Amino acid sequence: MSSAPHKIGLFFGSYNPIHIGHTAIANYMLEFTDLEEIWFVVSPHNPLKEKKTLLYDYQRLEMVRLAIEDDFRFRASDIEFRLPQPSYTIDTLTYLHEKHPQHQFCLIVGGDNLSSFHKWKNYQSILDYYPLYVYARRGFKKEDFSAKGDIHFFDAPLMEISSSFIRHAIKEGKDIRHFLAPRVWKHLREWHFFEK
């Protein structure tokens, strides 16, 4: 008798750097949905973002590991580091499905991403084969998203924190330690990331 597939939420991001907004959303998705694990997929290069602003791939991956290491339900994934770049979500999903057929992968996305979802490579294939778990973002109305698929909307608390805010604040010499996991803050300070 085969067991039910393990339901895993894939939380893609540059994580430049990871902050408490990311981990709070992941925590919400574990506790208030049927997801059993969250994999933080660190993207080496998002085609819709400029690469020059990014820390090196493994520096960002290390900060994700530091942020989540106390929770066994979270995993830091470098899967996209070994795939062709720039990274396209459909290619990563296909690869993960082939490598881990015992899992059911679901895509965690912010409501603000849905406005550009039609620009994603093979976006309809994503909708056809992978559930979307959408968390609210300011200005988002689910009625505005008319695409068809296995789409679930969740009223996660609004987290008005961004990695760009973190980077800018550090550059200005602000002490923003409470916006980051303590180990991440310590790591940033030791390596002087974003200070110039």
N, C-alpha and C positions, 0 to 999 in steps of 0.2 A: 504494500500500500504506500503510495508516494505522499510525501508531506506537502503542505501548501507552500508556494514559493515565498521566499523571504522578501518582504516589501521594503525597498530601499529608496530613499529620497536623494536625488543628486542635486547638490547645491553648487552650481558653477559660479566662479568669480575670479577676478584678478587678485583679490585679497591683498591690496597694496596700500595699507596693511589690513589684516583682519581686525575687527573691532567688536565691541560688545553688541552692536546692532546685529551683526551677522550671527553671533552665537545665541542671542536671544530669540531670533527668528527660528533658528534650527531647533532650539529647545522647545519653542511653541509647537513646531511641526511634529516633534516626537510625542509630545504630551496630549495634543488635541486633534491628532489625525491617527490613521491606522498605520503610519510608517513605523518601521521597527529599527531602522538605522538611518543615519544621515552621512553621506560621503561628501566632503568638501572637495570639489574638483578644482584644483588650482589651474587656471588657464594661462599658458605662456604668452598667448597673444590673442586677444579678442579682436576680430576683424573690424569691429565698429569703434575701437579705441586706438589711440596712438601708442606705440610701444615704447617710445623714448621716455615716458614718465614712469615706467615700471622698474622696480627693483629686479635683480636677477631672479630667475625662476625658483631656484632652490632656497634663496633667502626668504621668499614669500611662503614657500612650502614649510620651511622650518618654523615660521611664526604661526602658521595654522596649527602645526603639531603642538607648539607650546600652548596655544590657546585652548586646545581641546583634549589634552592628554589625560585629564582626570575623568573623562567620560567615555566609557567603553562603547557607547552607542554611536559615537562619532568616529569618523575615519578621515584622515588627510590623504587625498589621492593625487598622484603625479602622473596619472594615466595619459594626459594630453602632452606630457613632455616627450613621449615616445611616438606620438602620431604626427603626421605632416602638419606644417604650420602655414598659414594661420589656422587656428582651431575652429572647426565647425561642429556644433552640438550634435547634429545627426550622425556624423562620422564617429564621434565618441560613443554615442548611444549604441550604434551598430556594433562597434568593437566590444563594448562591455557586455552586450547581450550575447555575443558569440563566445566570449570568454567565461561568462557566468550565467549559463542558461537556467540555472536553478533559482536565480533571483528575478523578481519583477522590479524593474527600474521605473521610477517616477521622477519627473522633472519639476523642481521647485523654482518658481519664478515670481518676481515682483510684478504687481499689477502695471507698473509703469513700463515694463518691458513688452507688454502686449501690444502697445501702439506701434512698435516696430517689428512685431513678430513675423509679419508677412515678408520681411526682408531677410529672414534667416534662411540659410540654405535648406532646401527641401522641407520647408516648414510644415507642409501638409502631411508628409510622411511621419514627422514627429507626432502630430495630432492623431494620426491614424493608429500608431502603434504604442505610444507612451502616454500615460496619464499626466496631466498638468496639475500641479498643486500651486495655486496662485494665492499669494498673500497681498493684503491691501497696501497701497501706497497713496500718498496724498494726491487728490484729483482723479483717482481711478474710479470708474464706474463699470461694473461688470456688464451692464447693458450695452456698453459701447463696443464690446468684443463679440463679434458675430460668428467667428470661426466655429466649426463643428469638431467635436472630439470629446474625449473623456476628460473633462475639465472640472476641477473642484476649486471653489473659492472659499477662503478662510479669512475671518476678521482678526488676524493677528494684530497686536498692538502696533501702532505706527512708530517707527524708529527713525527719527529725523537726524541720523548720524551718517556721514559719508566718509569714505577713505580720503577723498580730496580735502574735506574739512580737517581731518587728522593731519594730513601732510602739511597743509597751510599753517595750521596752528603750531606744529613743531618747528617749522621754518621761522616762525615769529618768536620762538623761544618760550611758548606757553607750556605750562605743566598740565597736561591733560591725561594723567595716569589713570583716572577713573573711567576713561572712555575705552580702555584696553585691558585685556587680561594682564595681571601683574607680571607674568613671565614675558609677555610680549613687550610691555613697556620697558622692562629691564633690558631686554634684547635690543630694542631700538636705541636706548640710551648708550649701551655699550658699543654699538656699531655706528652711532651717530647718523643713523638713517634719516633722511629728509631734512637735515639741519641746514643744508645749503641749497 
